């Protein structure tokens, strides 16, 4: 995964979500980019080429983004219900997003895989 592409993609997804929702403008963009940056720090040591790690990362990104959106909504004073129902709702949203990702990850694999700038040749 190229982190520059992930953050760029999350910015545009957040911007698109800001344009189609009626929430405070910028909350979706900030939460998507914030989730991508948090994911970068959490997944720094993992083998990101494995599909299982990618799906766990997608789950973490989805859930962190939704929780970050709830926190930012609270900070800007937007009325947002905070109870265990909404917490469970965010969890189930992250689960079905991960299921959808399992289907579409093979389609985006070429775009999200970084290309090597230099080729390594054997020295012997």
Secondary structure by P-SEA (a helix, b strand, c coil): ccaaaaaaaaaaaaaaaaaacccccaaaaaaaaaaaaaaaaaacccccccaaaaaaaaaaaaaaaaaaaaaaaaaacccccccaaaaaaaaaaaaaaaaaaaaccccccccccccccccccccc
